[in-house]
Amino acid sequence: MADLINFNQMGIVEPEKRLKQLNESGSNINVDKNQNILRYYRSGNEIYRMAKIYMQEGNHENAYILFLRFLTLFVEKIREHPNYKEVPADFKKSNKEKMTEIMTLTEKLKAKLLDRYKKEYEQFLIDQENERKKAIEEAKRKEIENAKNKSKISGPSAASTNVIMPSAPNFADLDQIVYPNDFPTDPKKPTQAAARDYKGLLPGTKPPSYDRLLKPSISLMEGGLRTLKIPDDTMKKFLDVAASNTMKNIETCGILCGKLQNHQLSITHVILPKQTGTSDSCNTMNEEEIFDIQDQMNLITLGWIHTHPTQSAFLSSVDLHTQCGYQIMLPEAIAIVCSPKYEELGFFTLTTEGIDFISKCTQTGFHPHPNDQFMEAMHYKLEKDKHIIITDLRGR
């Protein structure tokens, strides 16, 4: 079921303005020059897949936005990356073929949406005019009734013929109207609170506590996030396959993958790539293997999961940069942190301010960051009737 949005609250009434809002959301994508450029090409494939799914489901707004993001990324932004010239020819060729198709689809969607918005706006004006006429008739009726009551009290007198005419349609009345759409309203911004010191924050600062009433503020229309469903056994099964590393105080990481359906994202697989780790870091290798499996199973990347064998559940400065790479491409991307030592689980997302701050940070390794860059994710749902599939590539 599509969410409802009040376009008047967004300052949008006329069809052209509604379309402009979609265009602005579609261009809301940036390139982090510190991220592997091939990840953007892989993410482009996933954007393409999600947009096609939205088209099949009749969700034209989201399909239009995602197609625009694809075009913005590969027509404008990707050339800013310092490694653009090093992208393999087959990646560029496949990407160019999709771009040709997307340009045609985007123009068709634009025309379709504009036509729909015009019809909805015309109907709104008709409804407003009908309400205006009813108000005039009601004002006349009350005037006549008042005149009759006055004549009964003070005797016959000339009734006033002055009728207060309602003004032209008041667009503030749109507050009571919602248009069908797929984007919820803007959420609140996160706050800060105290906990205990840990690596990666500014000296003397403390990690944020997490108010579950607060939500991240980025999505297709810069409003709430799509629901992310996670099988309830994901963390236990991941900890089981990571147990040998955990006993040696070595971090383990995996990629969360899954599907999009009916505006909801579902994690179905955890893929553990070949990797090396220490007590507080984990580096993946041979990511091409992950891409091949995702292509075979038509999976999209929905975030990542890793252990903290010696520390509590939080995002270090290195983790923040990793999460930023995922979240720039998919706002719903989540970071799950498992801390066996402290028996903690963390489901984290970067704040809007955090994404902006981290994407501009050029430092590497562990380095100080303000303590309001991430928060507990609010858009996920644990499902007890679903079971995760673990694909471990480390021994291959």
C-alpha positions in Angstrom: 0.0 0.0 0.0 1.4 3.4 -1.0 2.0 5.9 1.7 0.1 9.2 1.6 1.7 12.6 1.4 0.2 16.1 1.8 1.7 18.1 -1.1 0.6 21.4 0.5 2.8 20.7 3.5 5.7 20.4 1.0 4.8 23.7 -0.6 3.6 21.9 -3.7 0.2 22.3 -5.4 0.5 22.9 -9.1 1.5 19.9 -11.3 4.7 21.5 -12.5 5.8 22.1 -8.9 5.0 18.5 -7.9 7.1 17.3 -10.8 9.9 19.6 -9.9 10.0 18.1 -6.4 10.5 14.7 -8.0 13.3 16.1 -10.2 15.1 17.5 -7.2 14.9 14.3 -5.3 16.1 12.4 -8.4 19.2 14.6 -8.6 20.0 14.1 -4.9 23.0 11.8 -5.2 26.7 12.4 -4.8 30.0 10.6 -5.4 32.4 9.9 -2.6 35.8 10.1 -4.2 37.2 7.8 -1.5 34.9 4.9 -2.4 35.8 2.2 -4.9 34.4 3.5 -8.2 33.2 0.1 -9.3 30.9 0.0 -6.3 28.9 2.9 -8.0 28.6 0.9 -11.2 27.3 -2.1 -9.2 24.9 0.2 -7.3 23.8 1.6 -10.6 22.7 -1.9 -11.6 20.7 -2.2 -8.4 19.1 1.3 -8.9 18.1 0.1 -12.3 16.6 -3.2 -10.9 14.6 -1.3 -8.2 13.3 1.2 -10.7 12.0 -1.6 -13.0 10.3 -3.3 -10.0 8.6 0.0 -9.1 7.4 0.3 -12.6 5.9 -3.2 -12.5 4.2 -2.4 -9.3 2.7 0.8 -10.7 4.7 3.0 -8.4 5.7 5.6 -11.0 7.0 8.3 -8.7 9.7 6.1 -7.2 10.6 4.6 -10.6 11.0 8.1 -12.0 13.1 9.2 -9.1 15.4 6.2 -9.3 15.8 6.5 -13.1 16.8 10.2 -12.6 19.3 9.2 -10.0 20.9 6.7 -12.4 21.1 9.4 -15.0 22.4 12.0 -12.6 25.1 9.6 -11.3 26.4 8.4 -14.7 25.8 11.5 -16.9 27.1 14.1 -14.4 28.6 12.9 -11.1 30.7 9.8 -11.9 33.2 11.8 -13.9 34.2 13.6 -10.7 35.7 10.4 -9.4 39.5 10.3 -9.7 39.5 6.7 -11.0 36.9 7.3 -13.7 39.3 6.6 -16.5 40.3 3.3 -15.0 36.8 1.8 -15.2 36.9 -1.4 -17.4 35.3 -1.0 -20.8 32.7 -3.7 -20.2 31.4 -1.8 -17.2 31.0 1.3 -19.3 29.4 -0.5 -22.2 26.8 -2.2 -20.0 26.1 1.1 -18.3 25.7 2.9 -21.6 23.1 0.4 -22.8 21.0 0.9 -19.7 21.3 4.7 -20.0 19.8 4.6 -23.4 16.8 2.6 -22.2 16.4 4.7 -19.1 16.4 8.0 -21.0 13.4 6.8 -23.0 11.6 5.4 -19.9 12.2 8.5 -17.9 10.6 10.8 -20.6 7.5 8.5 -20.8 7.2 8.5 -17.0 7.5 12.3 -16.9 4.7 12.7 -19.4 2.5 10.2 -17.5 3.1 11.8 -14.1 2.5 15.3 -15.4 -0.8 14.2 -17.1 -1.9 12.6 -13.8 -1.0 15.6 -11.7 -2.8 18.0 -14.1 -6.0 15.9 -13.8 -5.7 15.8 -10.0 -5.2 19.5 -9.8 -8.1 20.2 -12.2 -10.3 18.1 -10.0 -9.1 19.9 -6.9 -10.1 23.3 -8.5 -13.5 21.9 -9.4 -14.0 20.7 -5.8 -12.9 24.1 -4.5 -15.4 25.9 -6.8 -18.2 23.6 -5.7 -17.4 24.3 -2.1 -17.3 28.1 -2.8 -20.8 27.9 -4.4 -22.1 25.9 -1.4 -20.7 28.5 0.9 -22.5 31.3 -1.0 -25.8 29.5 -0.8 -25.3 28.8 2.9 -24.5 32.5 3.5 -27.6 33.6 1.6 -29.8 31.1 3.6 -28.4 32.4 6.9 -28.9 36.0 5.9 -32.6 35.3 5.0 -33.1 33.4 8.2 -31.5 36.1 10.3 -33.8 38.7 8.6 -36.9 36.7 9.4 -35.9 36.3 13.0 -35.3 40.0 13.3 -38.7 40.9 11.8 -40.4 38.7 14.3 -38.8 40.5 17.2 -38.9 44.2 16.0 -41.6 44.1 13.4 -41.5 44.3 9.6 -38.4 45.9 8.3 -36.3 45.9 5.1 -34.1 42.9 5.2 -30.5 43.5 4.2 -29.6 42.2 0.9 -25.8 42.4 1.5 -24.4 38.9 1.3 -20.8 38.2 2.4 -19.2 36.5 -0.6 -16.6 33.9 0.2 -13.2 34.5 -1.3 -11.7 32.6 -4.2 -10.4 29.1 -3.5 -8.1 29.1 -0.5 -5.2 26.8 -1.1 -4.7 26.5 2.6 -7.6 24.1 2.4 -5.2 21.7 0.8 -4.2 20.9 4.4 -7.2 18.6 4.5 -6.4 16.8 1.2 -3.8 14.1 0.6 -2.7 13.0 -2.8 -1.7 9.3 -3.4 2.0 9.0 -3.3 4.7 6.8 -1.9 6.6 9.0 0.5 5.9 9.8 4.2 6.4 13.2 5.7 9.6 14.6 7.0 10.8 13.1 10.3 12.5 14.8 13.2 16.2 15.3 13.5 18.3 13.1 15.9 19.5 14.3 19.2 22.6 13.7 21.3 23.0 11.9 24.6 25.7 10.4 26.8 26.9 6.9 27.2 30.6 5.8 27.5 33.8 6.7 25.7 35.0 4.6 22.7 37.4 4.8 19.7 36.6 7.0 16.8 35.0 10.0 18.6 36.5 13.3 19.5 38.6 13.1 22.7 36.4 13.3 25.8 33.1 12.9 23.9 30.7 10.0 24.4 28.5 7.9 22.1 24.9 8.9 21.4 22.1 7.1 23.1 19.2 6.2 20.7 15.7 7.6 20.9 13.5 5.2 19.0 11.0 8.0 18.4 13.5 9.6 16.1 14.0 8.6 12.5 16.7 9.3 9.8 15.7 12.0 7.3 16.7 10.7 3.9 14.6 8.7 1.4 13.4 8.9 -2.2 11.6 12.2 -1.4 13.8 13.2 1.6 11.1 11.9 3.9 10.9 8.6 5.9 12.5 5.3 4.9 11.2 2.2 3.3 10.7 -0.7 5.8 13.7 -3.1 5.9 12.7 -6.6 6.9 15.4 -8.7 8.6 15.0 -12.5 9.4 15.2 -12.8 13.2 17.9 -15.5 13.0 20.3 -13.4 11.0 22.5 -12.3 13.9 22.7 -15.7 15.5 23.6 -17.5 12.3 26.2 -14.8 11.4 27.8 -15.1 14.9 27.9 -18.9 14.5 30.0 -18.7 11.3 32.1 -15.9 12.8 32.8 -17.8 16.0 36.2 -19.0 15.1 37.4 -15.5 14.4 35.7 -14.1 17.5 37.6 -16.6 19.7 40.8 -15.1 18.2 39.5 -11.5 18.7 39.3 -11.0 14.9 36.4 -9.1 13.3 34.2 -10.7 10.7 32.0 -8.9 8.2 29.3 -9.9 5.7 27.2 -8.1 3.1 23.4 -8.0 3.6 21.5 -8.7 0.4 17.9 -9.1 -0.5 14.9 -8.0 -2.5 12.5 -5.1 -3.1 8.8 -5.7 -3.2 5.8 -3.4 -2.5 8.0 -0.6 -1.3 9.5 -2.9 1.3 13.1 -4.2 1.4 13.7 -7.7 2.6 17.1 -9.1 3.6 17.4 -12.7 2.5 21.1 -13.4 2.3 24.3 -12.7 4.2 27.4 -13.1 1.9 30.7 -13.4 3.6 33.4 -12.3 1.1 37.1 -13.3 1.4 38.5 -11.0 4.0 41.3 -10.1 6.5 40.6 -8.8 10.0 42.1 -7.5 13.2 40.6 -6.9 16.6 39.0 -3.7 15.4 38.9 -3.8 11.6 37.9 -6.0 8.7 38.8 -5.6 5.0 37.0 -7.4 2.2 38.7 -8.8 -0.9 37.6 -10.2 -4.3 34.3 -8.3 -4.3 33.7 -9.5 -7.8 32.6 -12.8 -6.4 29.8 -11.0 -4.4 28.7 -9.2 -7.5 28.4 -12.5 -9.5 26.3 -14.1 -6.8 24.0 -11.0 -6.6 23.6 -11.1 -10.4 22.8 -14.8 -10.4 20.2 -14.4 -7.6 19.0 -10.9 -8.6 19.9 -9.6 -5.1 20.5 -5.9 -4.1 22.8 -4.7 -1.4 21.0 -3.6 1.7 23.8 -3.0 4.1 26.4 -4.9 6.1 27.0 -6.8 9.3 30.1 -7.2 11.4 31.4 -8.3 14.8 33.1 -6.3 17.5 34.8 -9.2 19.4 36.4 -7.0 22.0 34.2 -3.9 22.1 30.6 -2.9 22.5 28.1 -2.3 19.6 28.7 1.1 18.0 30.1 2.5 14.7 33.8 3.5 14.8 35.1 6.2 12.5 36.2 3.6 10.1 32.7 2.0 10.3 31.1 5.4 9.6 33.0 5.7 6.4 32.0 2.2 5.3 28.4 2.8 6.2 28.4 6.1 4.3 29.4 4.3 1.1 26.4 2.0 1.4 23.9 4.7 2.5 24.8 7.3 -0.2 23.6 4.7 -2.7 20.7 3.3 -0.7 19.3 5.5 2.2 17.8 2.4 3.9 21.2 0.6 4.0 21.8 -0.6 7.6 24.8 -1.5 9.6 24.3 -4.3 12.1 27.0 -4.6 14.8 27.2 -7.8 16.9 29.2 -7.6 20.2 29.4 -11.1 21.8 31.5 -9.9 24.7 29.0 -7.4 25.9 26.0 -9.4 24.5 24.9 -6.3 22.4 23.3 -5.9 19.0 23.2 -2.6 17.2 21.2 -1.6 14.2 22.6 1.7 13.0 22.2 4.3 10.3 24.0 7.6 9.6 22.1 10.8 10.4 21.5 13.3 7.6 24.2 15.4 9.1 26.4 12.4 9.4 26.2 11.6 5.7 27.0 15.2 4.8 30.0 15.3 7.2 31.5 11.8 6.4 31.1 12.2 2.7 33.3 15.3 2.9 35.9 13.8 5.2 39.1 12.7 3.5 40.8 11.1 6.4 41.4 7.3 6.6 42.0 4.9 9.5 40.7 5.7 13.0 40.3 9.4 13.5 38.2 11.7 15.6 34.6 12.4 14.6 31.7 14.3 16.4 29.4 11.9 18.3 26.2 12.7 16.5 27.0 11.1 13.1 24.9 7.9 13.6 21.8 6.7 15.4 19.8 3.6 16.0 17.9 2.6 12.8 14.1 2.9 13.1 13.1 1.5 9.7 13.8 -2.2 10.2 11.5 -5.0 11.3 12.6 -8.4 12.6 10.7 -11.3 11.2 10.5 -14.6 13.1 8.9 -16.6 10.3 11.8 -15.9 7.8 15.2 -17.5 7.8 18.5 -16.0 6.5 20.7 -17.7 4.0 24.4 -17.6 4.7 26.8 -17.8 1.8 30.4 -18.0 3.0 33.0 -17.3 0.3 36.0 -17.3 2.6 36.9 -20.9 2.0 36.5 -20.9 -1.7 
